[in-house]
C-alpha cells in the first residue's frame, strides 16, 4: 500500500474536518462538516472533543507530533483514540535543502512563543532551525541577533517548503532587510559572533555582566556552586526566594528547556530587573511573584528545590520553605539552610 493511502482514507471517511483554510481548500468536497482552526488554536480542542467518538480528521503540515497539532492533541486524548499520519517535517525538508545534518542542529519554534526563547540557544557555531510565527519573524530574528552581538550570523529563510512556490532567501543578520517574507516560512541560522559578543555558556555561572542588577546579585562562583548542589533535572521546579535580579532561577531554567522556576521577590523594582533578565537570557517562562516571604509562598506549587537568596533570617521563611518541601512527599535527608531538596 502506498504510504499516503491511509491518510487519504482518513480524510474521505471523516464526518468533520478541521484545518487551516489553505488545507481545507485542498480537500475535495465530500459533504463533510468543515471547520477552520479558530484563534487561538487552544480554543479548537473543546470543539474537537465535543465530537469524540465520531470520525474527525485534523489537517496539518509535515509531522504533526513535532511542534504540531498532534503534540497538542496528545495532552487531551490517550494515544489509542487517535492516529497520526506524518509526512516529512519542515525541519527535515530544511535540513535537506541546506545540507545540515539534523542531529547536529537545534530545532525550535517561535510560533505562539516568545522570540526571546532563542537567546538560550545562540552560541558560536550553532545551527538553528526555527519555525516562524509569520512573515515578520525573519526580520525580528535578525534584529535579536544584532542586539545579542551575533550580527555576523547567516540567515536562510525558506518559504513554502515542499510546495510549488518554494523559495529561499539568504543573507546576514547585520544587513537583513525589514521587508516581510511569506507568512509560511522557516528561518535557518548559522550563529556567528561579533568580536565583542558576550559568551553565555549553557553551564551555570554566567558572567556577572550578563545581568542588569542593583547590586543584589549572587556572584558568579557562588552561583555555579549553588546550582551544582541544587542539581536541576528536567521538569523540576525551583523556588528562588528573595530572588534579587533572578540569577539563580534563570540559570536553573537554562540547564534544560523543561526546568521550571518561580522567583519570589518583595521589591517591585527588582521584579522589573528579573523580567528584563529572563528575556535577555532566554527563559521567558520564569514566573515572577511580587510578594514577601513567607506569606507569598503559601499559594505556590510545592517545589523540587528551594534556594533562599534573601530573607533567610526573616521569621518563618526557612520553616515555611521546609514545610512546603515536606508537602511534596519526599525530600533529601541532607538539607542545608540554603538548599532544601526533594530527592
Secondary structure as GFF3:
##gff-version 3
##sequence-region A 1 343
A	DSSP	alpha_helix	5	13	.	.	.	ID=ss1
A	DSSP	beta_strand	16	19	.	.	.	ID=ss2
A	DSSP	alpha_helix	21	24	.	.	.	ID=ss3
A	DSSP	beta_strand	33	36	.	.	.	ID=ss4
A	DSSP	three_ten_helix	41	43	.	.	.	ID=ss5
A	DSSP	alpha_helix	44	49	.	.	.	ID=ss6
A	DSSP	beta_strand	56	58	.	.	.	ID=ss7
A	DSSP	alpha_helix	69	73	.	.	.	ID=ss8
A	DSSP	three_ten_helix	79	81	.	.	.	ID=ss9
A	DSSP	alpha_helix	90	98	.	.	.	ID=ss10
A	DSSP	three_ten_helix	102	104	.	.	.	ID=ss11
A	DSSP	beta_strand	106	109	.	.	.	ID=ss12
A	DSSP	three_ten_helix	115	121	.	.	.	ID=ss13
A	DSSP	beta_strand	127	131	.	.	.	ID=ss14
A	DSSP	alpha_helix	137	148	.	.	.	ID=ss15
A	DSSP	beta_strand	154	159	.	.	.	ID=ss16
A	DSSP	beta_strand	167	172	.	.	.	ID=ss17
A	DSSP	three_ten_helix	173	175	.	.	.	ID=ss18
A	DSSP	beta_strand	185	190	.	.	.	ID=ss19
A	DSSP	three_ten_helix	208	210	.	.	.	ID=ss20
A	DSSP	alpha_helix	220	230	.	.	.	ID=ss21
A	DSSP	beta_strand	237	241	.	.	.	ID=ss22
A	DSSP	alpha_helix	247	254	.	.	.	ID=ss23
A	DSSP	beta_strand	260	265	.	.	.	ID=ss24
A	DSSP	alpha_helix	268	280	.	.	.	ID=ss25
A	DSSP	beta_strand	287	290	.	.	.	ID=ss26
A	DSSP	three_ten_helix	295	297	.	.	.	ID=ss27
A	DSSP	beta_strand	305	308	.	.	.	ID=ss28
A	DSSP	alpha_helix	317	326	.	.	.	ID=ss29
A	DSSP	beta_strand	339	341	.	.	.	ID=ss30
###
